[in-house]
Amino acid sequence: MSASALASHFNSWLHHPGIPALPSQLAVGWSGGADSTALLLALKFAGYDVVAWHVDHGWRASSSDEAKVLAERAAEWDIPFVTASVKAAVENNREAEARRGRFTQFLQWSQESGVTTLCLAHHADDQAETVCMRLLQGAGAGGCRGMQRERFFKGLRIVRPLLHVAGPELRRALQAGGFAWFEDPSNRDMSIWRNSIRFQLFPRLQQAGVEPVELFLRWQRQAERLTRQLDADADLLLNRDGSSELSSEGAALLWRPWAASSPAVRARVLQRMMVATMGAGKTPGRRHIELVEQWTSRSGRGGLDLSGCRLQRKRAYLHLLPTCSECAR
C-alpha cells in the first residue's frame, strides 16, 4: 500500500460522525501494541500534533527494553515520546491497580505539559467484549452502554476515536504499511476474564453460527437508547417542581414521586444522587439497589446505610447524606 493510500485509510477511521472534535495537540496512550500503534500513526498521518505517553508497568523483564525500542520508533516517526515506570501491581486484580496507576501518570503528564486530551485505542471488538463482561456481571442498561467515546478524569479529557473500527482492520493497516508492534504475552492469559471471552467464548459463539461482536454491539446500542430514556425520566423526577437538591452536602427530593417511579428510574436517580454527593465514579451496586427497593416498599421506615452514605425519609422528602468526610467531595 502506498503512503498516500495508507494515509487515506488511516484518515477514514477519524472521519466518523460519532467522534468528538479533537484539538490540534493531543496525546495517545501508547503501549506499543497493534491497537495503540495504529491510533498513534493515524493521528500523526492526519496532521495532529501528537505525543506518545507510555507507561511501563514492569510486568515482564523485557518491558524496559521494549520502552527503549518504542522511543526509537517514535523518534523515527517524529513523534515526541514520554515514558515512566509504575510499580508493578500486587493486588489480586492487577489490571485494575495498573489502570489506576496509569491514569494517575497520565494526569500528571497532562498537568505538566498542558496537553488536556488523551486518545485511547479501544476498538469495536473491545467494546463488544466489555458489554459481554458487564452483562455477565449483571449490569443494568447504564453499565451495558460499554465504553464511552468521551469522558473526563479530573480535568483530563479522554477520547476513544476507534470504537467503530474492527480490531483486525487495525492490524491489516499496520501490516500494509510495514509497521511493527509488540504482542503482550498477558493477552493470552486465560485467568484474565476478558481474554477468556475473546479467545474461548467468542470463538464458540462463532462456531454456533452467532457473530459475537455484532451481537454485543447491538446490545450496546439498545442500552444507549434505554439509558437515554431513563435519563430523561430521571430528569423529570429530579426537576419536579424545583424541589430537588443535589450537592456535595447531600441530596434531597420529594418522596411520593420517588416511590411512584419505576425501579429502573429509581436506580438511575440514586446513581445521580450518589455522584452529586460523593463524586464521579460512585455508583450503587446491585445489592444496594435491592436493599433500596426493599426499603422503599416499606415506605422508607428507618434509615438505610449504603457505602459511605445514608438514605432516610424525613416527612415529604427523601435524603441521601454522606456518612464520612472521606466519602464526601
Rosetta silent file (secondary structure, phi, psi, omega in degrees, C-alpha in Angstrom):
SEQUENCE: MSASALASHFNSWLHHPGIPALPSQLAVGWSGGADSTALLLALKFAGYDVVAWHVDHGWRASSSDEAKVLAERAAEWDIPFVTASVKAAVENNREAEARRGRFTQFLQWSQESGVTTLCLAHHADDQAETVCMRLLQGAGAGGCRGMQRERFFKGLRIVRPLLHVAGPELRRALQAGGFAWFEDPSNRDMSIWRNSIRFQLFPRLQQAGVEPVELFLRWQRQAERLTRQLDADADLLLNRDGSSELSSEGAALLWRPWAASSPAVRARVLQRMMVATMGAGKTPGRRHIELVEQWTSRSGRGGLDLSGCRLQRKRAYLHLLPTCSECAR
SCORE:     score description
SCORE:     0.000 S_00000001
   1 L     0.000  132.237 -179.696    0.000    0.000    0.000 S_00000001
   2 L   -70.106  162.792 -179.937    1.380    3.416   -0.951 S_00000001
   3 H   -61.065  -40.208 -179.218    1.948    6.121    1.658 S_00000001
   4 H   -67.921  -38.836  178.928   -0.930    8.187    0.271 S_00000001
   5 H   -67.465  -38.596  178.852   -3.281    5.195    0.242 S_00000001
   6 H   -65.777  -42.720  178.553   -2.288    4.316    3.792 S_00000001
   7 H   -61.101  -40.758  178.408   -2.851    7.911    4.913 S_00000001
   8 H   -64.113  -39.241  178.629   -6.288    7.854    3.290 S_00000001
   9 H   -64.753  -47.008  177.155   -7.087    4.586    5.063 S_00000001
  10 H   -57.667  -46.342 -176.909   -5.982    5.991    8.420 S_00000001
  11 H   -62.903  -30.921 -178.892   -7.988    9.172    7.827 S_00000001
  12 H   -62.907  -29.741  178.053  -11.125    7.176    7.081 S_00000001
  13 H   -66.356  -34.745 -171.255  -11.124    5.948   10.694 S_00000001
  14 H   -90.493   -2.753  177.043  -11.112    9.505   12.023 S_00000001
  15 L  -106.377   77.090 -178.815  -13.961   10.772    9.815 S_00000001
  16 L  -134.472  135.872 -174.125  -16.866    9.285   11.711 S_00000001
  17 L   -61.861  -20.870 -177.986  -19.880   11.253   12.969 S_00000001
  18 L   -83.675   -9.757 -176.146  -19.576    9.791   16.477 S_00000001
  19 L   -82.126  125.554  176.690  -16.044   11.069   17.135 S_00000001
  20 L   -63.709  156.540  177.312  -15.934   14.267   19.226 S_00000001
  21 L   -61.041  136.958 -178.255  -13.955   17.181   17.818 S_00000001
  22 L  -109.373  142.355  175.381  -10.258   16.826   18.612 S_00000001
  23 L   -74.010  166.892 -178.883   -7.810   19.657   19.334 S_00000001
  24 L   -68.399  -29.981 -179.086   -4.676   20.009   17.237 S_00000001
  25 E  -109.680  125.993 -179.125   -2.474   18.944   20.174 S_00000001
  26 E  -156.176  168.662  179.215   -3.197   15.671   21.920 S_00000001
  27 E  -116.168  156.455  173.910   -1.647   12.582   23.490 S_00000001
  28 E  -124.297  131.299  171.946   -2.047    8.876   22.805 S_00000001
  29 E   -74.413  106.740 -170.589   -1.721    6.193   25.453 S_00000001
  30 L  -111.341  108.639  176.925    0.809    4.015   23.633 S_00000001
  31 L   -84.250  -21.254 -172.493    1.521    0.526   24.926 S_00000001
  32 L    98.719   -6.649  176.918    3.384   -0.473   21.754 S_00000001
  33 L   -75.307  175.837 -175.002    0.671   -2.970   20.849 S_00000001
  34 H   -62.199  -44.442 -173.262   -1.090   -3.045   17.495 S_00000001
  35 H   -64.951  -50.530 -177.435   -4.158   -1.030   18.510 S_00000001
  36 H   -71.254  -28.751  175.419   -2.399    1.932   20.109 S_00000001
  37 H   -66.763  -41.567  178.707    0.268    1.937   17.369 S_00000001
  38 H   -63.458  -41.858  179.793   -2.448    2.161   14.716 S_00000001
  39 H   -66.721  -43.883 -179.885   -4.143    5.047   16.541 S_00000001
  40 H   -57.421  -47.066 -178.008   -0.860    6.894   17.085 S_00000001
  41 H   -71.053  -37.164  178.485    0.046    6.682   13.390 S_00000001
  42 H   -60.642  -44.084  179.580   -3.468    7.514   12.199 S_00000001
  43 H   -68.200  -37.530  177.826   -3.458   10.741   14.203 S_00000001
  44 H   -64.467  -47.775  179.700    0.070   11.554   13.053 S_00000001
  45 H   -62.145  -29.780 -178.359   -0.827   10.961    9.393 S_00000001
  46 L   -80.531   -2.776  174.583   -3.930   13.127    9.864 S_00000001
  47 L    95.472   10.135  178.160   -1.753   16.079   10.860 S_00000001
  48 L   -77.497  149.436  173.830   -2.322   16.197   14.607 S_00000001
  49 E   -84.554   91.534 -168.688    0.434   17.388   16.944 S_00000001
  50 E  -109.632  142.710  174.735    0.592   14.119   18.837 S_00000001
  51 E  -122.062  141.247 -179.633    2.743   12.942   21.748 S_00000001
  52 E   -95.157  123.425  176.336    3.067    9.293   22.815 S_00000001
  53 E  -105.901  118.268 -176.985    2.572    8.569   26.532 S_00000001
  54 E  -121.001  124.967  177.347    3.946    5.175   27.533 S_00000001
  55 E  -109.813  123.391  178.265    3.614    3.636   30.996 S_00000001
  56 E   -96.239  111.902 -179.539    5.854    0.668   31.824 S_00000001
  57 L   -84.756   -7.244  177.749    4.172   -1.497   34.460 S_00000001
  58 L    66.495   31.398 -177.797    7.176   -3.786   34.774 S_00000001
  59 L   -77.004  -17.039  178.943    5.118   -6.939   34.354 S_00000001
  60 L  -144.952  157.341 -173.029    7.887   -8.711   32.462 S_00000001
  61 L   -62.679  -27.980 -175.482   11.680   -8.460   32.320 S_00000001
  62 L   -83.645   -3.310 -171.095   11.682   -7.220   28.730 S_00000001
  63 H   -64.317  -36.670 -179.968    9.398   -4.234   29.354 S_00000001
  64 H   -68.588  -36.060  176.548   12.206   -1.720   29.925 S_00000001
  65 H   -67.399  -37.615  178.343   13.906   -2.866   26.709 S_00000001
  66 H   -63.796  -38.149  178.541   10.611   -2.525   24.851 S_00000001
  67 H   -61.255  -37.100  177.848   10.289    1.058   26.101 S_00000001
  68 H   -66.207  -40.033  177.856   13.687    1.820   24.565 S_00000001
  69 H   -64.630  -40.777  179.018   12.571    0.350   21.233 S_00000001
  70 H   -63.219  -39.031  177.450    9.400    2.420   21.358 S_00000001
  71 H   -60.398  -40.444  179.020   11.456    5.555   21.964 S_00000001
  72 H   -66.600  -41.862  179.739   13.471    4.748   18.829 S_00000001
  73 H   -65.404  -42.045  179.304   10.320    4.131   16.762 S_00000001
  74 H   -61.556  -41.422  178.569    8.732    7.365   17.973 S_00000001
  75 H   -63.257  -39.790  178.485   11.874    9.291   17.022 S_00000001
  76 H   -62.261  -35.656 -178.903   11.818    7.668   13.587 S_00000001
  77 L   -90.346    3.498 -179.324    8.202    8.796   13.135 S_00000001
  78 L    60.057   45.811  178.472    8.981   12.280   14.521 S_00000001
  79 L  -119.322  122.801  175.973    6.611   11.795   17.467 S_00000001
  80 L   -57.701  141.445 -173.923    7.574   13.072   20.943 S_00000001
  81 E  -129.496  129.163  178.331    7.782   10.180   23.405 S_00000001
  82 E  -127.139  133.883 -178.828    7.332   10.290   27.178 S_00000001
  83 E  -137.916  155.250  176.156    7.682    7.253   29.417 S_00000001
  84 E  -152.955  151.545  176.084    7.589    6.393   33.102 S_00000001
  85 E   -98.425  133.980  177.801    7.757    3.222   35.165 S_00000001
  86 L  -115.317  136.286 -177.087    4.903    2.456   37.526 S_00000001
  87 L   -52.323  135.079 -179.420    5.326   -0.001   40.380 S_00000001
  88 L   -59.572  142.060 -178.521    4.134   -3.477   39.486 S_00000001
  89 L   -67.736  145.423  178.389    0.697   -4.348   40.818 S_00000001
  90 L  -120.554  -11.124  179.198    0.465   -6.566   43.891 S_00000001
  91 L   -72.618  164.662  176.542   -3.317   -6.818   44.293 S_00000001
  92 L   -60.222  -41.654  178.861   -5.278   -9.818   43.067 S_00000001
  93 L   -94.371   78.822 -174.497   -6.836   -7.625   40.371 S_00000001
  94 H   -68.348  -26.191  178.825   -3.618   -6.287   38.951 S_00000001
  95 H   -63.781  -42.447 -179.781   -5.373   -4.930   35.867 S_00000001
  96 H   -67.183  -40.883  179.158   -7.476   -2.555   37.983 S_00000001
  97 H   -66.159  -41.336  178.769   -4.466   -1.446   40.017 S_00000001
  98 H   -63.684  -37.996  178.663   -2.410   -0.920   36.871 S_00000001
  99 H   -62.712  -42.756  178.087   -5.223    1.145   35.361 S_00000001
 100 H   -61.248  -45.849  179.797   -5.280    3.392   38.415 S_00000001
 101 H   -63.985  -38.416 -178.930   -1.529    3.868   38.252 S_00000001
 102 H   -65.033  -45.932 -177.857   -1.608    4.503   34.526 S_00000001
 103 H   -72.027  -30.305  173.801   -4.270    7.191   34.725 S_00000001
 104 H   -62.966  -40.768  178.142   -2.558    8.864   37.656 S_00000001
 105 H   -68.471  -41.135  177.476    0.567    9.125   35.497 S_00000001
 106 H   -58.873  -43.458 -179.328   -1.442   10.378   32.509 S_00000001
 107 H   -63.441  -40.190  178.317   -2.974   13.086   34.673 S_00000001
 108 H   -62.254  -45.923  179.074    0.467   14.147   35.910 S_00000001
 109 H   -62.282  -39.068  179.294    1.797   14.412   32.340 S_00000001
 110 H   -61.761  -44.765 -178.929   -1.265   16.418   31.336 S_00000001
 111 H   -66.815  -34.471 -178.826   -0.729   18.895   34.150 S_00000001
 112 H   -76.498  -34.652 -172.481    2.975   19.216   33.369 S_00000001
 113 H   -99.353  -21.021 -174.376    2.619   19.582   29.599 S_00000001
 114 L    83.857    1.117  175.197   -0.694   21.360   29.177 S_00000001
 115 L   -80.362  116.301 -171.364   -1.951   18.587   26.860 S_00000001
 116 L  -109.223    0.416  176.927   -5.518   18.060   28.035 S_00000001
 117 E  -119.896  124.668  178.522   -6.857   15.480   25.544 S_00000001
 118 E  -115.869  126.775  177.689   -5.764   11.848   25.689 S_00000001
 119 E  -101.388  134.599  177.601   -6.785    9.383   22.977 S_00000001
 120 L  -117.154  152.624 -166.162   -7.084    5.666   23.729 S_00000001
 121 L   -98.797   22.857  177.383   -7.187    2.912   21.123 S_00000001
 122 L   -61.648  139.082 -175.335  -10.155    0.785   22.219 S_00000001
 123 L  -122.834 -172.681 -172.807  -11.983   -0.539   19.161 S_00000001
 124 H   -62.093  -38.300  179.644  -15.243   -2.265   18.268 S_00000001
 125 H   -66.088  -39.932  175.897  -14.100   -5.718   19.392 S_00000001
 126 H   -60.360  -42.233 -179.268  -13.018   -4.315   22.767 S_00000001
 127 H   -62.013  -44.249  179.913  -16.424   -2.677   23.110 S_00000001
 128 H   -62.328  -41.386  178.174  -18.244   -5.941   22.405 S_00000001
 129 H   -63.935  -39.455  179.339  -16.112   -7.759   24.995 S_00000001
 130 H   -63.554  -45.050  179.036  -16.820   -5.040   27.553 S_00000001
 131 H   -62.761  -42.147  178.026  -20.578   -5.275   27.021 S_00000001
 132 H   -59.389  -47.744  179.382  -20.404   -9.061   27.304 S_00000001
 133 H   -58.867  -44.143 -176.251  -18.474   -8.838   30.588 S_00000001
 134 H   -70.024  -34.797  174.160  -20.909   -6.343   32.052 S_00000001
 135 H   -62.696  -43.696  179.725  -23.917   -8.419   31.059 S_00000001
 136 H   -66.405  -26.538  176.773  -22.339  -11.439   32.759 S_00000001
 137 L   -82.899   -4.191  178.648  -21.716   -9.290   35.844 S_00000001
 138 L    84.436   22.389 -178.979  -25.411   -8.400   35.937 S_00000001
 139 L   -67.697  153.356  175.111  -25.027   -4.739   34.949 S_00000001
 140 L   -85.282 -165.478 -176.555  -28.043   -2.663   34.061 S_00000001
 141 L   -60.331  -40.546 -178.810  -28.571   -0.508   30.994 S_00000001
 142 L   -59.764  -44.239 -179.760  -26.074    2.129   32.150 S_00000001
 143 H   -69.802  -33.702 -177.363  -23.264   -0.391   32.503 S_00000001
 144 H   -79.508    1.681  169.972  -24.099   -2.128   29.228 S_00000001
 145 H   -68.590  -16.619  179.746  -23.506    1.083   27.293 S_00000001
 146 L    74.781 -153.522 -179.741  -19.887   -0.030   27.423 S_00000001
 147 L   -78.303  140.548 -178.511  -17.026    2.402   26.976 S_00000001
 148 L   -92.562  149.658  178.348  -17.956    5.957   26.104 S_00000001
 149 L   -59.617  -34.923 -174.322  -16.433    7.938   23.253 S_00000001
 150 E  -143.930  136.014  172.572  -15.591   10.772   25.613 S_00000001
 151 E  -152.787  174.424 -178.569  -15.235   11.174   29.355 S_00000001
 152 E  -125.427  139.807  176.703  -13.258   13.248   31.831 S_00000001
 153 E  -125.010   97.028  177.878  -10.823   12.159   34.523 S_00000001
 154 L    51.738   43.155  178.220  -10.096   15.011   36.938 S_00000001
 155 L    95.787  -14.707  176.428   -9.860   17.518   34.103 S_00000001
 156 E   -88.156  121.728  179.755   -8.155   15.207   31.603 S_00000001
 157 E   -83.218  125.998 -177.694  -10.368   14.673   28.557 S_00000001
 158 E  -115.350  123.849 -177.323  -10.287   11.065   27.367 S_00000001
 159 E  -123.904  138.740  176.170  -11.450   10.236   23.839 S_00000001
 160 L  -115.474   93.160 -173.889  -11.744    6.855   22.129 S_00000001
 161 L   -76.156  -13.374 -169.930  -11.803    7.606   18.382 S_00000001
 162 L  -108.955   18.018 -176.555  -11.731    3.982   17.153 S_00000001
 163 L   -65.083  -14.689  178.852  -14.769    2.411   18.821 S_00000001
 164 L   -95.908   -3.039 -174.432  -16.385    1.977   15.389 S_00000001
 165 L  -101.718  135.254  177.967  -13.343    0.225   13.836 S_00000001
 166 L   -71.446  141.122 -179.468  -12.872   -3.561   13.928 S_00000001
 167 H   -55.164  -47.260 -179.428   -9.712   -4.754   15.656 S_00000001
 168 H   -59.720  -29.178  179.477   -8.456   -6.881   12.725 S_00000001
 169 H   -64.737  -35.068  178.731   -8.686   -3.840   10.438 S_00000001
 170 H   -63.286  -43.202 -179.257   -6.127   -2.017   12.595 S_00000001
 171 H   -68.842  -37.748  178.803   -3.635   -4.865   12.220 S_00000001
 172 H   -63.519  -38.490  179.541   -4.177   -5.139    8.488 S_00000001
 173 H   -66.228  -41.824  178.484   -3.411   -1.444    8.074 S_00000001
 174 H   -64.027  -42.752  179.108   -0.188   -1.751   10.068 S_00000001
 175 H   -62.812  -40.761 -179.888    0.883   -4.789    8.056 S_00000001
 176 H   -63.912  -32.168  179.908    0.132   -2.974    4.802 S_00000001
 177 H   -90.462   -3.958 -179.618    2.326   -0.072    5.911 S_00000001
 178 L    73.981   27.956 -179.361    5.124   -2.288    7.219 S_00000001
 179 L   -95.000  135.933 -178.868    4.755   -1.034   10.806 S_00000001
 180 L   -93.814  160.947  175.052    5.794   -3.288   13.695 S_00000001
 181 L  -150.909  167.413  177.557    4.192   -3.679   17.100 S_00000001
 182 L   -96.904  140.806  171.285    4.678   -5.677   20.299 S_00000001
 183 L   -98.570  122.020 -179.489    2.469   -8.608   21.264 S_00000001
 184 L   -81.236  118.585 -179.960    1.792   -8.615   25.015 S_00000001
 185 H   -57.871  -27.365 -178.965    2.069  -12.219   26.347 S_00000001
 186 H   -66.934  -15.919  177.818   -0.542  -11.403   29.003 S_00000001
 187 H   -65.737  -14.537  178.198   -3.117  -11.154   26.207 S_00000001
 188 H  -106.530   11.162  178.972   -3.132  -14.959   26.206 S_00000001
 189 L   -80.159  106.891 -174.446   -3.512  -15.295   29.993 S_00000001
 190 L   -75.571   -3.915  173.693   -6.830  -17.125   30.363 S_00000001
 191 L   -77.165  -14.872  175.551   -7.076  -16.175   34.044 S_00000001
 192 L   -87.363  123.186 -170.171   -7.972  -12.686   32.797 S_00000001
 193 H   -58.523  -42.424 -179.190  -11.685  -12.671   32.140 S_00000001
 194 H   -58.785  -39.094 -179.561  -11.518  -10.506   29.018 S_00000001
 195 H   -66.849  -38.998  179.312   -9.065  -12.951   27.434 S_00000001
 196 H   -67.224  -33.091  174.721  -11.283  -15.944   28.142 S_00000001
 197 H   -67.012  -44.379 -175.724  -14.188  -14.094   26.496 S_00000001
 198 H   -67.824  -44.375 -170.804  -12.035  -13.142   23.492 S_00000001
 199 H  -103.135  -10.210  179.949  -10.345  -16.479   22.871 S_00000001
 200 H  -120.238  -56.856 -176.679  -12.825  -19.000   24.268 S_00000001
 201 H   -67.401  -50.501 -176.585  -16.392  -17.692   24.498 S_00000001
 202 H   -61.473  -44.250  176.918  -16.482  -15.641   21.299 S_00000001
 203 H   -60.497  -35.342  178.866  -14.991  -18.415   19.095 S_00000001
 204 H   -68.590  -37.601  175.335  -17.566  -20.863   20.481 S_00000001
 205 H   -62.324  -41.078  178.528  -20.362  -18.448   19.653 S_00000001
 206 H   -63.639  -39.417  178.015  -18.987  -18.175   16.117 S_00000001
 207 H   -63.002  -28.743  179.649  -18.902  -21.961   15.844 S_00000001
 208 L   -86.916    5.460  177.353  -22.591  -21.935   16.824 S_00000001
 209 L    88.253   13.918  179.508  -23.358  -19.513   13.998 S_00000001
 210 L  -110.096  131.620  175.825  -23.531  -16.349   16.123 S_00000001
 211 L   -89.532  104.147 -170.426  -21.356  -13.319   15.367 S_00000001
 212 H   -65.891  -38.783 -179.201  -20.462  -12.161   18.902 S_00000001
 213 H   -63.267  -46.648  178.725  -19.129   -8.690   18.088 S_00000001
 214 H   -60.943  -41.797 -178.578  -22.253   -7.838   16.098 S_00000001
 215 H   -61.059  -51.625 -173.492  -24.471   -9.320   18.835 S_00000001
 216 H   -77.957  -24.427  172.004  -22.979   -7.393   21.754 S_00000001
 217 H   -70.388  -31.387  174.727  -22.644   -4.148   19.830 S_00000001
 218 H   -66.407  -41.560  174.120  -26.360   -4.433   19.136 S_00000001
 219 H   -59.293  -40.970 -178.956  -26.912   -4.826   22.899 S_00000001
 220 H   -61.829  -43.452  179.025  -24.719   -1.778   23.420 S_00000001
 221 H   -65.904  -38.733  177.246  -26.833    0.364   21.085 S_00000001
 222 H   -64.978  -39.679  178.408  -30.023   -0.809   22.779 S_00000001
 223 H   -64.246  -37.018  176.498  -28.517    0.026   26.179 S_00000001
 224 H   -60.454  -47.499 -179.367  -27.666    3.511   24.901 S_00000001
 225 H   -62.808  -45.307 -178.763  -31.269    4.102   23.827 S_00000001
 226 H   -64.848  -39.315 -179.857  -32.694    2.756   27.075 S_00000001
 227 H   -65.466  -38.893  176.552  -30.259    4.807   29.155 S_00000001
 228 H   -60.602  -40.533  178.339  -31.245    7.993   27.340 S_00000001
 229 H   -67.115  -41.962  177.911  -34.888    7.287   28.191 S_00000001
 230 H   -62.393  -39.676  178.095  -34.013    6.521   31.824 S_00000001
 231 H   -62.799  -41.170  178.974  -32.014    9.755   31.999 S_00000001
 232 H   -63.554  -42.074  178.626  -34.987   11.704   30.648 S_00000001
 233 H   -67.415  -37.906  177.616  -37.291   10.126   33.250 S_00000001
 234 H   -64.995  -39.085  177.754  -34.716   10.776   35.981 S_00000001
 235 H   -60.196  -42.860  179.236  -34.504   14.424   34.892 S_00000001
 236 H   -61.118  -41.579 -179.209  -38.283   14.752   35.241 S_00000001
 237 H   -68.394  -42.899 -176.905  -38.154   13.302   38.738 S_00000001
 238 H   -74.467  -26.678 -177.430  -35.204   15.400   39.869 S_00000001
 239 L   -99.215    7.196 -176.867  -36.545   18.622   38.349 S_00000001
 240 H   -61.783  117.383  174.758  -40.119   18.190   39.573 S_00000001
 241 H    57.317   17.599  179.721  -41.435   21.493   40.926 S_00000001
 242 H    62.402   23.946 -172.752  -37.869   22.665   41.591 S_00000001
 243 L   -94.953   -6.312 -175.702  -37.991   20.766   44.876 S_00000001
 244 L   -90.920  157.668  177.953  -34.847   18.649   44.471 S_00000001
 245 E  -141.467  128.753  177.292  -31.347   19.416   45.685 S_00000001
 246 E  -129.054  118.411  178.576  -28.101   17.779   44.587 S_00000001
 247 E  -158.234  173.463  178.496  -24.813   18.856   46.153 S_00000001
 248 L   -69.290  -14.922  177.333  -21.743   17.541   47.950 S_00000001
 249 L   -80.624  -19.882 -178.061  -23.552   18.302   51.211 S_00000001
 250 E   150.250  170.875  179.989  -26.300   15.851   50.361 S_00000001
 251 E  -129.041  147.211 -179.783  -29.213   15.183   48.006 S_00000001
 252 E  -148.826  145.491  173.978  -32.946   15.509   48.551 S_00000001
 253 E  -156.078  164.243 -178.007  -36.131   15.070   46.517 S_00000001
 254 E   -62.463  138.060 -176.920  -39.849   14.588   47.106 S_00000001
 255 H   -70.449  -47.668 -172.262  -40.711   11.118   48.444 S_00000001
 256 H   -59.694  -47.883  176.428  -44.028   10.466   46.692 S_00000001
 257 H   -61.701  -36.077  175.946  -42.767   10.896   43.090 S_00000001
 258 H   -59.189  -52.404 -176.021  -39.729    8.755   44.010 S_00000001
 259 H   -65.361  -27.446 -178.307  -41.891    5.944   45.412 S_00000001
 260 H   -84.821  -10.104 -178.516  -44.226    6.104   42.400 S_00000001
 261 L   -77.716  165.685  177.531  -41.402    5.770   39.861 S_00000001
 262 L   -74.047  154.825  177.888  -40.267    2.503   38.318 S_00000001
 263 H   -55.233  -36.500 -179.093  -37.364    0.616   39.953 S_00000001
 264 H   -65.651  -40.414  178.894  -35.164    1.356   36.919 S_00000001
 265 H   -69.137  -40.129  177.566  -35.752    5.103   37.225 S_00000001
 266 H   -60.076  -40.999  179.511  -35.162    4.978   40.980 S_00000001
 267 H   -63.834  -39.143  179.475  -31.837    3.220   40.397 S_00000001
 268 H   -67.655  -41.178  178.727  -30.804    5.899   37.884 S_00000001
 269 H   -65.883  -41.749  178.369  -31.801    8.715   40.255 S_00000001
 270 H   -59.289  -41.043  177.508  -29.956    7.048   43.135 S_00000001
 271 H   -61.160  -43.967  178.919  -26.823    6.936   40.998 S_00000001
 272 H   -61.217  -41.410 -179.603  -27.179   10.641   40.226 S_00000001
 273 H   -63.568  -42.120 -179.195  -27.614   11.410   43.919 S_00000001
 274 H   -67.480  -40.294  178.743  -24.509    9.422   44.867 S_00000001
 275 H   -64.133  -43.862 -179.217  -22.371   11.076   42.183 S_00000001
 276 H   -63.249  -36.000 -175.016  -23.525   14.549   43.247 S_00000001
 277 H   -86.175  -38.992 -171.406  -22.816   13.821   46.901 S_00000001
 278 H  -117.084   -4.994  175.224  -19.680   11.673   46.742 S_00000001
 279 L   107.630  163.667 -179.179  -18.111   12.366   43.354 S_00000001
 280 L   -59.326  143.383  179.005  -17.752   10.816   39.914 S_00000001
 281 L    94.817  -16.016  177.545  -17.372    7.056   39.826 S_00000001
 282 L   -80.646  125.372 -177.254  -19.577    6.444   42.860 S_00000001
 283 L  -149.165  145.846  179.087  -22.404    4.151   41.890 S_00000001
 284 L   -74.349  138.149  174.514  -24.766    1.774   43.725 S_00000001
 285 L   -82.516  172.343 -178.416  -24.130   -1.920   43.286 S_00000001
 286 H   -59.139  -40.933 -179.447  -26.835   -4.480   42.635 S_00000001
 287 H   -61.423  -41.711 -179.888  -27.004   -5.436   46.333 S_00000001
 288 H   -66.065  -40.014  179.720  -27.512   -1.799   47.312 S_00000001
 289 H   -63.103  -40.866  177.934  -30.218   -1.303   44.697 S_00000001
 290 H   -63.721  -40.649  177.804  -32.077   -4.354   46.006 S_00000001
 291 H   -63.576  -40.984  179.242  -31.813   -3.024   49.568 S_00000001
 292 H   -63.788  -40.130  179.328  -33.138    0.360   48.451 S_00000001
 293 H   -64.547  -42.034  177.543  -36.099   -1.292   46.721 S_00000001
 294 H   -63.346  -42.153 -179.757  -36.956   -3.274   49.860 S_00000001
 295 H   -65.487  -41.473  178.941  -36.633   -0.143   51.987 S_00000001
 296 H   -64.016  -38.768 -179.657  -38.808    1.875   49.598 S_00000001
 297 H   -66.100  -19.933  176.838  -41.512   -0.811   49.705 S_00000001
 298 L   -94.739   19.509  178.443  -41.595   -0.326   53.497 S_00000001
 299 L    63.494   25.186  174.888  -42.347    3.391   52.948 S_00000001
 300 L    70.036   29.390  179.389  -38.829    4.371   53.922 S_00000001
 301 L   -71.410  130.599 -177.474  -39.185    3.457   57.589 S_00000001
 302 L    72.813  174.972  177.892  -35.896    3.965   59.392 S_00000001
 303 L   -96.605  168.835  179.441  -32.704    4.852   57.584 S_00000001
 304 E  -133.718  118.173  179.715  -30.667    2.734   55.201 S_00000001
 305 E   -87.137  126.368  173.801  -26.876    2.711   55.272 S_00000001
 306 E  -113.128 -171.528 -178.812  -25.120    2.285   51.924 S_00000001
 307 L   -72.220  104.965  175.957  -21.401    2.530   51.139 S_00000001
 308 L    78.034    6.761  179.585  -20.327    5.927   52.503 S_00000001
 309 E  -153.512  169.375 -177.871  -23.835    7.383   52.574 S_00000001
 310 E  -138.153  132.102  173.242  -27.226    7.018   54.199 S_00000001
 311 E   -95.331  137.533  174.606  -30.742    7.181   52.799 S_00000001
 312 E  -153.810  151.290  177.973  -33.508    8.405   55.041 S_00000001
 313 E  -104.167  128.382  174.789  -37.028    9.717   54.732 S_00000001
 314 E  -122.229   97.600 -177.857  -37.969   12.894   56.555 S_00000001
 315 L    55.739 -112.622 -172.474  -41.685   13.502   56.109 S_00000001
 316 L   -86.113    0.163 -172.434  -42.244   14.505   52.472 S_00000001
 317 E  -123.443  147.732  169.101  -38.607   14.196   51.393 S_00000001
 318 E   -99.382  132.215 -179.545  -36.036   11.520   50.632 S_00000001
 319 E  -122.235  141.875  168.954  -32.496   12.460   51.707 S_00000001
 320 E  -122.994  122.967 -175.505  -29.114   10.983   50.861 S_00000001
 321 E  -127.455  140.539  174.311  -26.281   12.161   53.089 S_00000001
 322 E   -66.401  145.527 -177.553  -22.562   11.267   53.183 S_00000001
 323 L  -106.995   -1.440  175.573  -21.624    9.391   56.337 S_00000001
 324 L  -151.330  149.313 -176.951  -17.901   10.206   56.436 S_00000001
 325 L   -63.988  -29.745  179.785  -15.780   13.179   55.458 S_00000001
 326 L   -68.862  -25.806 -176.820  -13.590   10.963   53.229 S_00000001
 327 L   -84.190  -27.589  179.218  -16.625    9.974   51.182 S_00000001
 328 L   -79.593  149.265  178.430  -17.856   13.489   50.520 S_00000001
 329 L   -75.263    0.000    0.000  -16.229   15.558   47.849 S_00000001
